[in-house]
Amino acid sequence: TNGGIVGEEIGGKLEARSTNGAVRVSLQQVDPAGVTLRTTNGRVDLSLPPSAKADLSAECRNGAVTVEGLSFEPSGEQSRRVVRGKVNGGGAPIDVETTNGAVRIRSLAASNEAS
């Protein structure tokens, strides 16, 4: 509940939840069963392989959502706080949410360059 979550080079189904802490995850592959990342007070950073195929739903209440370095096709209504769409044509469900914090979804290649 209290504390951040860090996961690196993950390749299976993933569900990670925190109340007071950031969630930072890098995936080597996206499992067909999907990914769920949630926190209440903290940012969420998710790094995906450039070839990942996913149906993305990301939102925050107080902050902004960004998608960087991935082939992303928005679907439906978008805002700075709600982003939904397909990564590389769509695939496994990825659901990301925080209340107080930003959400950043980016290419693993871009993430490694920034490290």
Protein Blocks (a to p, Z undefined) as FASTA:
>chain_A
ZZcdddehiabdcddddfbdcdddddfbdcfkbpcdddfbdcddddddfklccddddddf
bdcdddehiacddehjddfkbccddeehiaaddddddfbdcdddddfklmmmmZZ
